[in-house]
Amino acid sequence: MRIETKCIQEGYKPKNGEPRVLPIYQSTTYKYDSSEFLGALFDLKEPGHMYTRISNPTVEYVEQKIAALEGGVGAMCTSSGQAASLISILNIAGAGDNFVSFSTIYGGTVNLFAVTMKRIGVEVRFAEPDMSDEEIEALFDGRTRAVFGETIANPALNVLDIERAAAIAHRHGVPLIVDNTFATPIHCRPFEFGADIVIHSTTKYMDGHAIAVGGVIVDSGNFDWTVGGKYPELTEPDESYHGVVYTRDFGKAAYITKARTQLMRDLGSSPSPMGAFLLNLGLETLALRIERHCSNAQKVAEFLANCDKIAWVNYPGLPGNPSYELAKKYLPEGSCGVISFGVKGGRAAAVKFMDSLKLAAIVVHVADARTCVLHPASTTHRQLTDEQLVAAGIGPDLIRMSIGIEHVEDILDDIKQALAQL
Ligand SMILES: *Cc1c(COP(=O)(O)O)cnc(C)c1O
């Protein structure tokens, strides 16, 4: 099946006489014929559902679809993208361990890594994308457990050199974890370039309608956890499951099985069956929507780049963009629907432009069907001075626009009338 078909057909496959559409199994619990069977379930010797905190049929079908879209051996949905990022690291790192992350990542992930993970003893070491391999590798030591990056960074929009990051990680015997939220598996499947684990905030394009917060972790099954003795939690008995050894008993699905049976069991960041149902609806149209998001964004970026009221435009699909060549390699069919740009006249002009938009709404979100805008300097980063904003890489004039799937001429008309007010 091609990826457009997988969006529709993977996951739930009804048998004779069963409902055509994925049912919502709104049940926390499951019924068994014998206590012996339930005992085997608890020892992970039989597959099946124990309790909806750990797994649920509706959620499982959606996980199967996402695993198929990314080309992985298994997936686990979480209650949010933040939970996916947290569990993806905690599954293989504990107090005293560290990991290397590229610095251009989502702000919420920066806080999670640099503040909360630090407090539980897991240290993040940030690498700048323009560092040499040697400079990045100098960040590694014997307790480094993973490398983390975003395919297309939110909001910096730079494209990760996935093959290079994977090569660095693998030279040090650790996996590469990639947040593929902005690219989606429609435009990039990081496993094909050597990434080992993929995560998503499904809240963004996968849901696509801004209706449900969620996340997912996908396991490629390709990383060999048994080499080098760095991951005893995967290669030695788990006493909380009567001595299960994940790599021995679950093979290629060791990482994702442990994430579920240990961390989802203990942390309980599980999605609801209803949330999974809504996510599945979004996934059915993902390929169609991504095509439109990107073709619209490309046209808007080209318009802005040629407009004399615009100071600068950042979009990986524009020739001359620092990520243009990487985008051609990793995202040949298009990057994403998010653009950032500056209007001439700085902070005041940016505010005036935003307030003049009629179709594009001011929203603290990206990547849904409706075109929306955010001016970080007057909202999410409003406590910073102009100098502090520049130091944080967010100019006072920066506007982030998430291009929706409306008719592109209507989006352009709205931008043109707002620019005319300046
Ligand atoms: C939004 C986002 C997250 C966090 O996901 P939530 O679903 O909001 O918890 C993580 N990574 C990226 C790239 C995001 O855009």
The ligand as a Tripos MOL2 file, in Angstrom:
@<TRIPOS>MOLECULE
LIG
   15    15     1     0     0
SMALL
NO_CHARGES

@<TRIPOS>ATOM
      1 C1          3.3680   20.8780   20.2200 C.3       1 LIG1
      2 C2          4.6410   20.1390   20.0980 C.ar      1 LIG1
      3 C3          5.0740   19.2500   21.1010 C.ar      1 LIG1
      4 C4          4.3060   19.0650   22.3830 C.3       1 LIG1
      5 O1          3.1400   18.3770   22.1280 O.3       1 LIG1
      6 P1          1.7680   18.5380   22.9890 P.3       1 LIG1
      7 O2          0.8480   17.6380   22.2610 O.co2     1 LIG1
      8 O3          1.3970   19.9870   22.9560 O.co2     1 LIG1
      9 O4          2.0890   18.0710   24.3670 O.co2     1 LIG1
     10 C5          6.2440   18.5550   20.8890 C.ar      1 LIG1
     11 N1          6.9700   18.7270   19.7670 N.ar      1 LIG1
     12 C6          6.5880   19.5730   18.7920 C.ar      1 LIG1
     13 C7          7.4450   19.7240   17.5730 C.3       1 LIG1
     14 C8          5.4220   20.3170   18.9230 C.ar      1 LIG1
     15 O5          5.0640   21.1630   17.9470 O.3       1 LIG1
@<TRIPOS>BOND
     1     1     2 1
     2     2     3 ar
     3     2    14 ar
     4     3     4 1
     5     3    10 ar
     6     4     5 1
     7     5     6 1
     8     6     7 2
     9     6     8 1
    10     6     9 1
    11    10    11 ar
    12    11    12 ar
    13    12    13 1
    14    12    14 ar
    15    14    15 1
@<TRIPOS>SUBSTRUCTURE
     1 LIG1         1 GROUP 0 **** ****
